[in-house]
């Protein structure tokens, strides 16, 4: 990410993947494999109360989902977004995680 041209290349890559289902699927599959590897590492290095405890996987999946939300927001910014914009979008997405777990809404009336 230190290369000055990185934001433009990353943006074009994300937009191309968004328009190319096979690229998008490959990216999602890679993300899933990476997440499962990270989860395996967590289980090797940390002692959880029960081996079938869903919370570590859910926590990791929420972080990945927040990253994807931030990346979507970053990709849809006008012009060419910067690395700083991505940092801002990631911070906003991660900060929204706790509130998303307790989100309540009223039904709209027609």
N, CA, C and O atoms as a GROMACS GRO file, in nm:
protein
  440
    1UNK      N    1   0.081  -0.120   0.000
    1UNK     CA    2   0.000   0.000   0.000
    1UNK      C    3   0.085   0.127   0.000
    1UNK      O    4   0.031   0.237  -0.005
    2UNK      N    5   0.216   0.114   0.005
    2UNK     CA    6   0.301   0.232   0.010
    2UNK      C    7   0.322   0.295  -0.127
    2UNK      O    8   0.358   0.412  -0.137
    3UNK      N    9   0.299   0.220  -0.232
    3UNK     CA   10   0.314   0.273  -0.368
    3UNK      C   11   0.206   0.379  -0.392
    3UNK      O   12   0.089   0.357  -0.361
    4UNK      N   13   0.245   0.490  -0.447
    4UNK     CA   14   0.150   0.600  -0.472
    4UNK      C   15   0.037   0.559  -0.566
    4UNK      O   16  -0.073   0.614  -0.558
    5UNK      N   17   0.062   0.463  -0.654
    5UNK     CA   18  -0.040   0.420  -0.750
    5UNK      C   19  -0.134   0.315  -0.691
    5UNK      O   20  -0.230   0.275  -0.757
    6UNK      N   21  -0.108   0.268  -0.569
    6UNK     CA   22  -0.188   0.161  -0.510
    6UNK      C   23  -0.336   0.193  -0.505
    6UNK      O   24  -0.416   0.110  -0.546
    7UNK      N   25  -0.378   0.311  -0.456
    7UNK     CA   26  -0.523   0.335  -0.447
    7UNK      C   27  -0.594   0.320  -0.581
    7UNK      O   28  -0.702   0.261  -0.587
    8UNK      N   29  -0.537   0.371  -0.686
    8UNK     CA   30  -0.602   0.361  -0.819
    8UNK      C   31  -0.609   0.216  -0.865
    8UNK      O   32  -0.713   0.171  -0.915
    9UNK      N   33  -0.499   0.141  -0.849
    9UNK     CA   34  -0.499  -0.001  -0.889
    9UNK      C   35  -0.599  -0.081  -0.806
    9UNK      O   36  -0.672  -0.164  -0.860
   10UNK      N   37  -0.602  -0.056  -0.676
   10UNK     CA   38  -0.696  -0.128  -0.589
   10UNK      C   39  -0.840  -0.096  -0.626
   10UNK      O   40  -0.926  -0.184  -0.628
   11UNK      N   41  -0.865   0.030  -0.654
   11UNK     CA   42  -1.000   0.072  -0.692
   11UNK      C   43  -1.043   0.005  -0.822
   11UNK      O   44  -1.154  -0.048  -0.831
   12UNK      N   45  -0.957   0.006  -0.922
   12UNK     CA   46  -0.991  -0.057  -1.049
   12UNK      C   47  -1.012  -0.207  -1.032
   12UNK      O   48  -1.103  -0.265  -1.092
   13UNK      N   49  -0.930  -0.269  -0.951
   13UNK     CA   50  -0.943  -0.412  -0.925
   13UNK      C   51  -1.076  -0.444  -0.857
   13UNK      O   52  -1.144  -0.539  -0.897
   14UNK      N   53  -1.113  -0.365  -0.757
   14UNK     CA   54  -1.240  -0.387  -0.687
   14UNK      C   55  -1.358  -0.367  -0.781
   14UNK      O   56  -1.454  -0.444  -0.780
   15UNK      N   57  -1.350  -0.263  -0.861
   15UNK     CA   58  -1.461  -0.236  -0.954
   15UNK      C   59  -1.472  -0.346  -1.059
   15UNK      O   60  -1.583  -0.386  -1.096
   16UNK      N   61  -1.358  -0.395  -1.108
   16UNK     CA   62  -1.360  -0.504  -1.205
   16UNK      C   63  -1.418  -0.630  -1.142
   16UNK      O   64  -1.499  -0.699  -1.204
   17UNK      N   65  -1.377  -0.661  -1.020
   17UNK     CA   66  -1.431  -0.779  -0.951
   17UNK      C   67  -1.582  -0.764  -0.930
   17UNK      O   68  -1.656  -0.863  -0.938
   18UNK      N   69  -1.627  -0.642  -0.902
   18UNK     CA   70  -1.770  -0.619  -0.884
   18UNK      C   71  -1.851  -0.642  -1.011
   18UNK      O   72  -1.971  -0.670  -1.004
   19UNK      N   73  -1.786  -0.630  -1.126
   19UNK     CA   74  -1.853  -0.651  -1.255
   19UNK      C   75  -1.825  -0.788  -1.315
   19UNK      O   76  -1.881  -0.823  -1.419
   20UNK      N   77  -1.739  -0.865  -1.249
   20UNK     CA   78  -1.699  -0.996  -1.301
   20UNK      C   79  -1.726  -1.101  -1.195
   20UNK      O   80  -1.644  -1.119  -1.104
   21UNK      N   81  -1.838  -1.171  -1.204
   21UNK     CA   82  -1.875  -1.265  -1.099
   21UNK      C   83  -1.767  -1.368  -1.064
   21UNK      O   84  -1.750  -1.402  -0.948
   22UNK      N   85  -1.695  -1.417  -1.164
   22UNK     CA   86  -1.593  -1.519  -1.134
   22UNK      C   87  -1.479  -1.459  -1.051
   22UNK      O   88  -1.426  -1.526  -0.962
   23UNK      N   89  -1.440  -1.335  -1.080
   23UNK     CA   90  -1.336  -1.269  -1.001
   23UNK      C   91  -1.384  -1.244  -0.859
   23UNK      O   92  -1.312  -1.265  -0.762
   24UNK      N   93  -1.508  -1.198  -0.848
   24UNK     CA   94  -1.564  -1.170  -0.717
   24UNK      C   95  -1.574  -1.299  -0.635
   24UNK      O   96  -1.542  -1.300  -0.516
   25UNK      N   97  -1.618  -1.407  -0.698
   25UNK     CA   98  -1.628  -1.535  -0.629
   25UNK      C   99  -1.490  -1.584  -0.584
   25UNK      O  100  -1.476  -1.636  -0.474
   26UNK      N  101  -1.390  -1.567  -0.670
   26UNK     CA  102  -1.254  -1.607  -0.633
   26UNK      C  103  -1.206  -1.527  -0.513
   26UNK      O  104  -1.146  -1.583  -0.421
   27UNK      N  105  -1.232  -1.397  -0.513
   27UNK     CA  106  -1.193  -1.313  -0.401
   27UNK      C  107  -1.262  -1.353  -0.272
   27UNK      O  108  -1.200  -1.356  -0.166
   28UNK      N  109  -1.391  -1.384  -0.280
   28UNK     CA  110  -1.465  -1.428  -0.161
   28UNK      C  111  -1.414  -1.563  -0.112
   28UNK      O  112  -1.405  -1.585   0.009
   29UNK      N  113  -1.382  -1.652  -0.204
   29UNK     CA  114  -1.328  -1.782  -0.165
   29UNK      C  115  -1.192  -1.765  -0.096
   29UNK      O  116  -1.165  -1.830   0.005
   30UNK      N  117  -1.108  -1.681  -0.151
   30UNK     CA  118  -0.978  -1.653  -0.090
   30UNK      C  119  -0.996  -1.596   0.051
   30UNK      O  120  -0.927  -1.636   0.145
   31UNK      N  121  -1.089  -1.503   0.065
   31UNK     CA  122  -1.117  -1.442   0.195
   31UNK      C  123  -1.166  -1.548   0.294
   31UNK      O  124  -1.126  -1.548   0.410
   32UNK      N  125  -1.252  -1.637   0.248
   32UNK     CA  126  -1.303  -1.744   0.335
   32UNK      C  127  -1.189  -1.836   0.380
   32UNK      O  128  -1.179  -1.868   0.499
   33UNK      N  129  -1.104  -1.878   0.287
   33UNK     CA  130  -0.990  -1.964   0.323
   33UNK      C  131  -0.897  -1.894   0.422
   33UNK      O  132  -0.850  -1.956   0.517
   34UNK      N  133  -0.871  -1.767   0.399
   34UNK     CA  134  -0.784  -1.691   0.488
   34UNK      C  135  -0.846  -1.680   0.626
   34UNK      O  136  -0.776  -1.693   0.727
   35UNK      N  137  -0.975  -1.656   0.633
   35UNK     CA  138  -1.044  -1.647   0.762
   35UNK      C  139  -1.039  -1.779   0.837
   35UNK      O  140  -1.017  -1.781   0.959
   36UNK      N  141  -1.059  -1.889   0.765
   36UNK     CA  142  -1.055  -2.020   0.832
   36UNK      C  143  -0.913  -2.050   0.882
   36UNK      O  144  -0.897  -2.110   0.988
   37UNK      N  145  -0.813  -2.010   0.807
   37UNK     CA  146  -0.675  -2.027   0.852
   37UNK      C  147  -0.650  -1.945   0.978
   37UNK      O  148  -0.588  -1.993   1.072
   38UNK      N  149  -0.698  -1.821   0.979
   38UNK     CA  150  -0.684  -1.736   1.097
   38UNK      C  151  -0.755  -1.797   1.217
   38UNK      O  152  -0.704  -1.793   1.329
   39UNK      N  153  -0.872  -1.854   1.194
   39UNK     CA  154  -0.946  -1.919   1.302
   39UNK      C  155  -0.870  -2.040   1.356
   39UNK      O  156  -0.865  -2.061   1.477
   40UNK      N  157  -0.811  -2.118   1.268
   40UNK     CA  158  -0.730  -2.232   1.312
   40UNK      C  159  -0.612  -2.185   1.398
   40UNK      O  160  -0.580  -2.247   1.499
   41UNK      N  161  -0.549  -2.076   1.358
   41UNK     CA  162  -0.438  -2.021   1.437
   41UNK      C  163  -0.487  -1.976   1.574
   41UNK      O  164  -0.422  -2.003   1.675
   42UNK      N  165  -0.601  -1.908   1.579
   42UNK     CA  166  -0.657  -1.867   1.708
   42UNK      C  167  -0.681  -1.987   1.799
   42UNK      O  168  -0.649  -1.982   1.918
   43UNK      N  169  -0.736  -2.093   1.743
   43UNK     CA  170  -0.764  -2.213   1.823
   43UNK      C  171  -0.635  -2.282   1.870
   43UNK      O  172  -0.634  -2.343   1.977
   44UNK      N  173  -0.529  -2.272   1.792
   44UNK     CA  174  -0.401  -2.332   1.835
   44UNK      C  175  -0.334  -2.250   1.944
   44UNK      O  176  -0.270  -2.304   2.033
   45UNK      N  177  -0.350  -2.118   1.936
   45UNK     CA  178  -0.277  -2.030   2.027
   45UNK      C  179  -0.355  -1.990   2.152
   45UNK      O  180  -0.295  -1.953   2.253
   46UNK      N  181  -0.486  -1.998   2.147
   46UNK     CA  182  -0.568  -1.954   2.259
   46UNK      C  183  -0.654  -2.068   2.310
   46UNK      O  184  -0.691  -2.159   2.236
   47UNK      N  185  -0.683  -2.064   2.438
   47UNK     CA  186  -0.769  -2.165   2.499
   47UNK      C  187  -0.908  -2.105   2.513
   47UNK      O  188  -0.928  -2.009   2.587
   48UNK      N  189  -1.005  -2.162   2.442
   48UNK     CA  190  -1.143  -2.120   2.453
   48UNK      C  191  -1.216  -2.218   2.544
   48UNK      O  192  -1.174  -2.332   2.559
   49UNK      N  193  -1.324  -2.172   2.604
   49UNK     CA  194  -1.397  -2.253   2.702
   49UNK      C  195  -1.441  -2.388   2.644
   49UNK      O  196  -1.437  -2.490   2.712
   50UNK      N  197  -1.483  -2.386   2.520
   50UNK     CA  198  -1.530  -2.510   2.456
   50UNK      C  199  -1.481  -2.512   2.311
   50UNK      O  200  -1.480  -2.407   2.245
   51UNK      N  201  -1.440  -2.628   2.261
   51UNK     CA  202  -1.390  -2.634   2.123
   51UNK      C  203  -1.496  -2.598   2.019
   51UNK      O  204  -1.462  -2.556   1.908
   52UNK      N  205  -1.623  -2.614   2.053
   52UNK     CA  206  -1.729  -2.582   1.958
   52UNK      C  207  -1.791  -2.445   1.985
   52UNK      O  208  -1.901  -2.416   1.936
   53UNK      N  209  -1.722  -2.359   2.061
   53UNK     CA  210  -1.768  -2.223   2.090
   53UNK      C  211  -1.773  -2.144   1.960
   53UNK      O  212  -1.672  -2.133   1.890
   54UNK      N  213  -1.888  -2.091   1.927
   54UNK     CA  214  -1.906  -2.018   1.802
   54UNK      C  215  -1.852  -1.875   1.807
   54UNK      O  216  -1.833  -1.813   1.702
   55UNK      N  217  -1.828  -1.822   1.925
   55UNK     CA  218  -1.791  -1.681   1.938
   55UNK      C  219  -1.662  -1.642   1.866
   55UNK      O  220  -1.659  -1.535   1.805
   56UNK      N  221  -1.555  -1.722   1.870
   56UNK     CA  222  -1.435  -1.682   1.795
   56UNK      C  223  -1.462  -1.670   1.645
   56UNK      O  224  -1.417  -1.575   1.580
   57UNK      N  225  -1.536  -1.766   1.590
   57UNK     CA  226  -1.566  -1.760   1.447
   57UNK      C  227  -1.656  -1.640   1.416
   57UNK      O  228  -1.636  -1.571   1.317
   58UNK      N  229  -1.756  -1.618   1.502
   58UNK     CA  230  -1.845  -1.504   1.478
   58UNK      C  231  -1.769  -1.371   1.488
   58UNK      O  232  -1.793  -1.280   1.410
   59UNK      N  233  -1.679  -1.361   1.585
   59UNK     CA  234  -1.600  -1.238   1.599
   59UNK      C  235  -1.515  -1.214   1.474
   59UNK      O  236  -1.510  -1.103   1.422
   60UNK      N  237  -1.449  -1.318   1.428
   60UNK     CA  238  -1.366  -1.306   1.308
   60UNK      C  239  -1.453  -1.273   1.186
   60UNK      O  240  -1.416  -1.188   1.105
   61UNK      N  241  -1.567  -1.340   1.172
   61UNK     CA  242  -1.655  -1.313   1.058
   61UNK      C  243  -1.709  -1.171   1.061
   61UNK      O  244  -1.728  -1.109   0.956
   62UNK      N  245  -1.735  -1.118   1.181
   62UNK     CA  246  -1.782  -0.979   1.191
   62UNK      C  247  -1.673  -0.881   1.150
   62UNK      O  248  -1.701  -0.780   1.085
   63UNK      N  249  -1.548  -0.910   1.187
   63UNK     CA  250  -1.437  -0.824   1.145
   63UNK      C  251  -1.422  -0.825   0.993
   63UNK      O  252  -1.401  -0.721   0.932
   64UNK      N  253  -1.433  -0.943   0.934
   64UNK     CA  254  -1.422  -0.954   0.788
   64UNK      C  255  -1.539  -0.881   0.722
   64UNK      O  256  -1.520  -0.813   0.621
   65UNK      N  257  -1.660  -0.896   0.777
   65UNK     CA  258  -1.776  -0.827   0.720
   65UNK      C  259  -1.758  -0.675   0.730
   65UNK      O  260  -1.793  -0.603   0.637
   66UNK      N  261  -1.705  -0.627   0.841
   66UNK     CA  262  -1.680  -0.484   0.856
   66UNK      C  263  -1.577  -0.437   0.754
   66UNK      O  264  -1.592  -0.330   0.695
   67UNK      N  265  -1.474  -0.518   0.732
   67UNK     CA  266  -1.374  -0.483   0.631
   67UNK      C  267  -1.439  -0.473   0.493
   67UNK      O  268  -1.412  -0.380   0.417
   68UNK      N  269  -1.525  -0.570   0.461
   68UNK     CA  270  -1.593  -0.567   0.330
   68UNK      C  271  -1.683  -0.444   0.318
   68UNK      O  272  -1.689  -0.383   0.211
   69UNK      N  273  -1.752  -0.407   0.424
   69UNK     CA  274  -1.835  -0.286   0.421
   69UNK      C  275  -1.748  -0.163   0.397
   69UNK      O  276  -1.784  -0.076   0.317
   70UNK      N  277  -1.634  -0.156   0.466
   70UNK     CA  278  -1.544  -0.043   0.448
   70UNK      C  279  -1.490  -0.039   0.305
   70UNK      O  280  -1.482   0.068   0.245
   71UNK      N  281  -1.454  -0.154   0.252
   71UNK     CA  282  -1.402  -0.160   0.116
   71UNK      C  283  -1.509  -0.119   0.015
   71UNK      O  284  -1.479  -0.050  -0.082
   72UNK      N  285  -1.634  -0.161   0.037
   72UNK     CA  286  -1.743  -0.119  -0.052
   72UNK      C  287  -1.763   0.032  -0.046
   72UNK      O  288  -1.780   0.098  -0.149
   73UNK      N  289  -1.762   0.087   0.075
   73UNK     CA  290  -1.779   0.231   0.090
   73UNK      C  291  -1.664   0.305   0.021
   73UNK      O  292  -1.685   0.404  -0.049
   74UNK      N  293  -1.543   0.255   0.042
   74UNK     CA  294  -1.424   0.316  -0.018
   74UNK      C  295  -1.432   0.311  -0.170
   74UNK      O  296  -1.402   0.409  -0.238
   75UNK      N  297  -1.472   0.196  -0.223
   75UNK     CA  298  -1.481   0.177  -0.368
   75UNK      C  299  -1.583   0.271  -0.431
   75UNK      O  300  -1.566   0.314  -0.546
   76UNK      N  301  -1.688   0.302  -0.358
   76UNK     CA  302  -1.795   0.384  -0.413
   76UNK      C  303  -1.778   0.534  -0.386
   76UNK      O  304  -1.868   0.612  -0.417
   77UNK      N  305  -1.666   0.573  -0.331
   77UNK     CA  306  -1.639   0.717  -0.314
   77UNK      C  307  -1.620   0.780  -0.452
   77UNK      O  308  -1.577   0.713  -0.546
   78UNK      N  309  -1.652   0.908  -0.462
   78UNK     CA  310  -1.630   0.974  -0.592
   78UNK      C  311  -1.480   0.989  -0.620
   78UNK      O  312  -1.398   0.989  -0.528
   79UNK      N  313  -1.448   1.002  -0.745
   79UNK     CA  314  -1.309   1.017  -0.790
   79UNK      C  315  -1.226   0.897  -0.747
   79UNK      O  316  -1.278   0.785  -0.741
   80UNK      N  317  -1.100   0.918  -0.716
   80UNK     CA  318  -1.012   0.810  -0.671
   80UNK      C  319  -0.989   0.827  -0.522
   80UNK      O  320  -0.922   0.921  -0.479
   81UNK      N  321  -1.043   0.736  -0.442
   81UNK     CA  322  -1.024   0.748  -0.298
   81UNK      C  323  -0.879   0.721  -0.260
   81UNK      O  324  -0.804   0.657  -0.334
   82UNK      N  325  -0.840   0.770  -0.145
   82UNK     CA  326  -0.703   0.758  -0.099
   82UNK      C  327  -0.689   0.648   0.006
   82UNK      O  328  -0.788   0.591   0.053
   83UNK      N  329  -0.564   0.618   0.041
   83UNK     CA  330  -0.538   0.524   0.151
   83UNK      C  331  -0.600   0.578   0.280
   83UNK      O  332  -0.655   0.502   0.360
   84UNK      N  333  -0.590   0.709   0.299
   84UNK     CA  334  -0.650   0.771   0.418
   84UNK      C  335  -0.800   0.753   0.422
   84UNK      O  336  -0.857   0.733   0.529
   85UNK      N  337  -0.865   0.759   0.304
   85UNK     CA  338  -1.009   0.734   0.298
   85UNK      C  339  -1.041   0.591   0.340
   85UNK      O  340  -1.138   0.567   0.412
   86UNK      N  341  -0.959   0.496   0.296
   86UNK     CA  342  -0.981   0.357   0.334
   86UNK      C  343  -0.964   0.340   0.485
   86UNK      O  344  -1.041   0.269   0.549
   87UNK      N  345  -0.863   0.405   0.541
   87UNK     CA  346  -0.843   0.399   0.686
   87UNK      C  347  -0.966   0.454   0.759
   87UNK      O  348  -1.013   0.394   0.856
   88UNK      N  349  -1.017   0.566   0.712
   88UNK     CA  350  -1.136   0.625   0.773
   88UNK      C  351  -1.255   0.532   0.762
   88UNK      O  352  -1.328   0.511   0.859
   89UNK      N  353  -1.276   0.476   0.644
   89UNK     CA  354  -1.389   0.385   0.623
   89UNK      C  355  -1.376   0.260   0.709
   89UNK      O  356  -1.477   0.209   0.759
   90UNK      N  357  -1.254   0.209   0.725
   90UNK     CA  358  -1.236   0.090   0.810
   90UNK      C  359  -1.263   0.125   0.956
   90UNK      O  360  -1.329   0.048   1.027
   91UNK      N  361  -1.212   0.238   1.003
   91UNK     CA  362  -1.238   0.277   1.142
   91UNK      C  363  -1.387   0.294   1.167
   91UNK      O  364  -1.438   0.250   1.270
   92UNK      N  365  -1.458   0.356   1.073
   92UNK     CA  366  -1.602   0.374   1.088
   92UNK      C  367  -1.674   0.239   1.092
   92UNK      O  368  -1.764   0.219   1.174
   93UNK      N  369  -1.634   0.148   1.005
   93UNK     CA  370  -1.700   0.016   1.001
   93UNK      C  371  -1.673  -0.062   1.130
   93UNK      O  372  -1.765  -0.123   1.186
   94UNK      N  373  -1.549  -0.062   1.176
   94UNK     CA  374  -1.518  -0.134   1.299
   94UNK      C  375  -1.588  -0.071   1.419
   94UNK      O  376  -1.633  -0.142   1.509
   95UNK      N  377  -1.598   0.060   1.420
   95UNK     CA  378  -1.666   0.129   1.530
   95UNK      C  379  -1.816   0.099   1.531
   95UNK      O  380  -1.880   0.106   1.636
   96UNK      N  381  -1.874   0.066   1.415
   96UNK     CA  382  -2.016   0.036   1.406
   96UNK      C  383  -2.051  -0.105   1.451
   96UNK      O  384  -2.168  -0.136   1.472
   97UNK      N  385  -1.952  -0.191   1.466
   97UNK     CA  386  -1.980  -0.331   1.503
   97UNK      C  387  -2.061  -0.346   1.631
   97UNK      O  388  -2.163  -0.414   1.629
   98UNK      N  389  -2.020  -0.286   1.743
   98UNK     CA  390  -2.097  -0.307   1.866
   98UNK      C  391  -2.244  -0.265   1.853
   98UNK      O  392  -2.333  -0.337   1.898
   99UNK      N  393  -2.269  -0.150   1.792
   99UNK     CA  394  -2.406  -0.104   1.775
   99UNK      C  395  -2.487  -0.192   1.680
   99UNK      O  396  -2.609  -0.199   1.691
  100UNK      N  397  -2.419  -0.258   1.588
  100UNK     CA  398  -2.492  -0.344   1.495
  100UNK      C  399  -2.547  -0.468   1.566
  100UNK      O  400  -2.645  -0.527   1.520
  101UNK      N  401  -2.486  -0.506   1.676
  101UNK     CA  402  -2.534  -0.623   1.750
  101UNK      C  403  -2.659  -0.595   1.831
  101UNK      O  404  -2.731  -0.687   1.870
  102UNK      N  405  -2.685  -0.469   1.857
  102UNK     CA  406  -2.803  -0.431   1.935
  102UNK      C  407  -2.898  -0.344   1.854
  102UNK      O  408  -2.982  -0.275   1.911
  103UNK      N  409  -2.884  -0.346   1.723
  103UNK     CA  410  -2.966  -0.262   1.635
  103UNK      C  411  -3.114  -0.295   1.651
  103UNK      O  412  -3.155  -0.411   1.647
  104UNK      N  413  -3.192  -0.191   1.669
  104UNK     CA  414  -3.338  -0.205   1.676
  104UNK      C  415  -3.399  -0.105   1.578
  104UNK      O  416  -3.345   0.004   1.557
  105UNK      N  417  -3.509  -0.143   1.520
  105UNK     CA  418  -3.577  -0.054   1.425
  105UNK      C  419  -3.726  -0.078   1.432
  105UNK      O  420  -3.772  -0.189   1.462
  106UNK      N  421  -3.800   0.024   1.403
  106UNK     CA  422  -3.946   0.013   1.398
  106UNK      C  423  -3.990  -0.016   1.255
  106UNK      O  424  -3.924   0.025   1.159
  107UNK      N  425  -4.099  -0.085   1.241
  107UNK     CA  426  -4.155  -0.111   1.108
  107UNK      C  427  -4.205   0.019   1.048
  107UNK      O  428  -4.258   0.104   1.119
  108UNK      N  429  -4.187   0.034   0.920
  108UNK     CA  430  -4.241   0.150   0.850
  108UNK      C  431  -4.389   0.128   0.825
  108UNK      O  432  -4.433   0.016   0.799
  109UNK      N  433  -4.463   0.232   0.834
  109UNK     CA  434  -4.604   0.221   0.802
  109UNK      C  435  -4.624   0.263   0.657
  109UNK      O  436  -4.565   0.361   0.612
  110UNK      N  437  -4.708   0.188   0.584
  110UNK     CA  438  -4.729   0.219   0.441
  110UNK      C  439  -4.795   0.353   0.419
  110UNK      O  440  -4.819   0.392   0.304
   0.00000   0.00000   0.00000
